[in-house]
Amino acid sequence: MAPQPLPCARPTRADAARNYDRLVTAARETFAEHGTDTSLEEIARRAGVGIGTLYRRFPSRTALLEAVYVDEIQSVCDRAYDFDRELEPFDALAAWLRSFVGYGLSKKSLSGELIDALGKDSPFFQACKANVQEAGKLLLDKAKAAGDVRPELELADVLRLVGGIAHNADTQPEQAHRLLDIVLCGLRPAAS
């Protein structure tokens, strides 16, 4: 089953695609350094394009936030497929969940602002969620088939646990990874 197309498709014309990539990269870096309320003029300057180019591609701050979010979600999904090809089933699932926690720790303000603007049940978030679920289900199902995780596990439960770790406002990266280690141990089948 092929992943759902994510919103905010990248343009196909070479120069437009380059500008799109530069703007999304500059926005991601600027948001990480200074938060999502950074001026759009600063993002355009950092990307090496004029503010008109930014507004032609992203008519609002929300549109730019969506593009950065989609780029990050695509990266999360791509990592799942990479881990599936490179690692044994449980190791692939564990590596993906570790990357998911890392992503969650770094993107709290971005997703929060988008939820405020679009609503968490918006078609935008539903498409992103479907892609993440598809990638995670692949890894969980393979780990189940290998007998590496408990057969009754459901992806929604695993993602809630991992999301809870990443989105707790007080969680520091070291603590988040310790908590994830505990969750990973709990995913294993009970000893016979």
C-alpha positions in Angstrom: 0.0 0.0 0.0 1.5 3.3 -1.1 1.6 6.2 1.4 -1.0 9.0 1.1 0.2 12.1 -0.7 1.1 14.6 1.9 -0.2 18.2 1.6 2.1 21.0 0.5 3.6 19.3 -2.6 7.0 20.5 -3.7 7.0 22.4 -7.0 8.3 20.6 -10.1 10.0 23.4 -12.0 13.7 23.3 -11.1 14.1 27.0 -10.0 10.8 26.9 -8.1 11.8 23.6 -6.4 15.2 25.1 -5.4 13.5 28.2 -3.9 11.0 26.0 -2.1 13.7 23.9 -0.6 15.8 26.9 0.4 12.7 28.5 2.1 11.7 25.4 3.9 15.3 24.8 5.1 15.7 28.4 6.2 12.3 28.3 8.0 13.1 25.0 9.8 16.5 26.3 10.9 15.1 29.7 12.0 12.2 28.2 13.8 14.5 25.8 15.7 16.8 28.7 16.7 14.3 31.5 17.4 10.8 29.9 17.5 7.9 30.1 15.1 7.3 33.8 15.5 10.4 34.7 13.6 9.8 37.3 10.9 9.1 36.0 7.4 11.6 38.7 6.1 14.3 37.0 8.1 13.5 33.6 6.6 13.5 35.0 3.1 16.9 36.7 3.7 18.3 33.6 5.1 17.1 31.6 2.1 18.7 34.1 -0.2 15.4 35.1 -1.9 13.2 38.1 -1.9 10.1 38.4 0.4 7.9 38.4 -2.8 9.3 34.9 -3.6 8.4 33.7 -0.1 4.9 35.1 -0.4 4.3 33.7 -3.9 5.0 30.2 -2.6 3.7 30.6 1.0 1.0 33.3 1.2 0.8 33.0 5.0 2.9 32.0 7.9 0.6 29.0 8.4 1.4 27.8 4.8 5.1 28.0 5.6 4.6 26.2 8.9 2.6 23.5 7.0 5.5 23.0 4.5 8.1 22.7 7.3 5.8 20.2 9.2 5.2 18.1 6.1 8.9 18.0 5.3 9.6 16.8 8.8 6.8 14.2 8.7 8.1 12.9 5.4 11.5 12.5 7.0 10.0 10.6 9.9 8.2 8.2 7.5 11.3 7.8 5.2 13.3 6.8 8.3 10.8 4.0 9.0 11.3 2.6 5.5 15.1 3.0 5.8 15.2 1.2 9.1 13.0 -1.5 7.7 15.5 -2.2 5.0 18.6 -1.9 7.2 17.8 -3.5 10.6 16.2 -6.5 12.1 12.4 -6.0 13.0 12.7 -5.0 16.7 15.8 -2.9 16.1 14.0 -1.1 13.2 11.0 -0.4 15.4 13.1 0.8 18.3 15.3 3.0 16.0 12.2 4.6 14.5 10.6 5.2 17.9 13.8 6.8 19.1 13.8 9.1 16.0 10.1 9.8 16.6 10.8 10.9 20.2 13.7 13.1 19.0 11.4 14.7 16.4 8.7 15.2 19.0 11.0 16.9 21.4 12.2 19.4 18.8 8.9 20.3 17.2 6.5 21.1 20.1 6.0 24.8 19.2 5.6 24.1 15.4 2.9 21.5 15.9 1.2 23.5 18.6 0.9 26.6 16.4 -0.4 24.5 13.5 -3.0 22.8 15.7 -4.1 26.3 16.8 -4.4 27.5 13.2 -5.9 24.3 11.6 -7.3 22.2 14.3 -6.0 18.8 15.2 -8.7 17.0 13.2 -8.1 19.0 10.0 -7.5 17.2 6.7 -3.9 18.4 6.9 -3.2 16.6 10.1 -5.3 13.6 9.1 -3.1 13.1 6.0 0.1 13.4 8.0 -1.2 11.0 10.7 -2.1 8.4 8.0 1.4 8.4 6.6 3.0 8.1 10.1 0.6 5.3 11.0 1.3 3.4 7.8 5.1 3.6 8.3 4.8 2.6 12.0 2.4 -0.2 11.2 4.8 -1.7 8.8 7.5 -1.8 11.5 5.2 -3.0 14.3 3.7 -5.8 12.1 7.1 -7.1 11.1 8.3 -7.1 14.8 5.1 -9.0 15.7 5.6 -11.5 12.9 9.2 -12.1 14.2 7.9 -12.6 17.7 9.9 -9.6 18.9 7.0 -7.7 20.4 3.8 -8.6 22.2 1.1 -9.7 19.7 -1.7 -7.7 21.3 0.1 -4.4 20.8 -1.7 -1.8 18.7 0.2 1.0 17.0 -2.1 3.7 18.4 -1.2 2.6 21.9 2.6 2.6 21.1 2.4 6.1 19.5 0.4 7.5 22.4 3.1 6.3 24.8 5.9 7.7 22.7 4.0 10.9 22.0 3.4 11.3 25.7 7.1 11.1 26.3 8.0 13.6 23.6 5.2 16.1 24.3 5.5 16.4 28.1 6.6 20.0 28.6 9.0 19.0 31.4 10.7 16.1 29.6 14.5 16.6 29.0 16.1 14.6 26.2 18.0 12.3 28.6 14.8 11.5 30.5 12.8 11.0 27.3 15.3 8.4 26.1 15.2 6.6 29.5 11.4 6.6 29.4 11.5 5.2 25.9 13.9 2.4 27.0 11.3 1.4 29.6 8.5 1.5 27.0 10.7 -0.6 24.6 11.2 -3.2 27.3 7.5 -3.3 27.8 6.9 -4.0 24.1 8.7 -7.3 24.4 6.7 -10.5 24.9 6.5 -11.8 28.4 9.1 -14.4 29.3 7.7 -18.0 29.1 
